[in-house]
Amino acid sequence: MKIRNLVAGFGVFFLLTPIVNAGTPMQVWRCQLNDNISEEEVMARAVEWKAAATKVPGGEGLSQSIMFPVAAGADGLGTDILYTVQWKSFSHFGEWWDHYNDSDAAALEGQTMTCHGSGLWEREEG
């Protein structure tokens, strides 16, 4: 009986190890700025959005970054910036995503930019 429990325990451990060791989720959005919006206004709104987004369940430790192009070719979609959001884990992302639509953070969307596509990526440190 002890050996069976030990083998079962190791089985569970090996099944969960990839989840525990998974990289962190990062969503990358391609966005177009609304007319007459400055970089400073984008950054100010980003601070407001992050404050609201971290209050959504699963948003603890959420981080964001905004990338303004210096030298980039046009993508044909009107992308002015890349907006990234990163969570501590995929379970944090899932919880956050489940609660996002009814949040104050969701209500702030569209004030400075319109985003036309995103992808959820797994980020690994190298």
C-alpha angles and dihedrals in degrees: 000000000000091000092050091052091047092051091046090050092052090047092055090046092054092046093052098041095084090052094049092047096044118123122251122277117247125182115207117201127194107214140182118213120236116246117288095007115144127212088248091057091048091052093047091052090046090057089052092047093049092050089054095040094054089058091060111096107268092025096103108125093011113159133191140191134191122211119204114194120247098173115000136139119243113263094205091242100086095253110175098167143007114231117196130190123189130193130199093246143349090259089056090049092050093050091046093048091050090057102033102091093063095043135107087241091061090051089060094060120115099024096111106009147013117228117210104184144003143183132204110229134186109233120209127186113233 
